[in-house]
Amino acid sequence: MPIPDQPTYFEAQEAAHFYAAQGAFFLVDPARLHHLMGDDLLSSDLIRTLTRKSYPHDAYREGTIVPALGVEQGHYTVTVRSTQTENAPLPLSHMLFSTGFVLGTETGNLLLANTDRLQHWSPGQLPDGQEEHPLSSYERTIHISPGWYQVTVVAGILDNDQGSEEEWVCAFLLDPQPSQPTFTADLAKTLTF
């Protein structure tokens, strides 16, 4: 099935209290990633595969995976939002961003994953020896409209006027595109406060 040339409206998706294991989140289309990289991908160390080369890996260039690299370790509210349907900016302080990422999805069925999930790539299953943690500690399911997107990744602290505990936020801002955009992201840029 080809990727549609015009994504339609989708509700903002949110994963609350998601842990940034080893300082990263990844938005992944598992079906396209499997198609691109083959059967050997399952149960492999995807982090090692993605960092093996000094130039951006095909998985990034082809829009099967979008990283949020270098976020502080801790629990975040992670959102996936369309720039076409979300007109209110996130009220963040200490905001950092990284631009130029690409995402393409035929189905709209994505995984939000942390580094622990990618070190033993087996979507939908707990990593070996980690049965004491729920699956939601490693991955969350995200549903968006199928299509191509230019992606900006933002990290910051949610402004809270009530004086309660600060909330860390990581957002994947998806800008719908009629065709596959060019990957221009700098993978050396981190979102460290």
Number of C-alpha atoms within 10 A of each C-alpha: 5 9 17 18 14 15 21 14 14 17 13 16 17 18 17 13 16 23 24 26 19 15 18 21 28 20 23 25 24 18 14 20 18 15 11 14 13 10 10 8 17 14 16 15 17 18 15 11 15 17 12 11 9 8 10 16 14 14 21 20 19 19 26 23 25 24 21 25 22 18 24 19 13 13 15 23 17 23 18 23 21 23 19 14 14 15 9 7 7 15 11 18 14 12 17 18 17 21 17 16 26 27 28 25 24 16 18 17 16 21 20 25 26 24 23 20 26 23 16 19 21 18 18 14 14 20 19 9 7 9 10 7 11 11 16 16 17 25 27 19 16 19 15 21 19 23 23 25 25 23 27 20 21 22 28 23 20 19 15 13 7 6 7 7 8 11 15 21 23 29 22 25 21 23 18 25 18 13 15 19 20 13 18 13 18 13 18 8 14 19 20 16 12
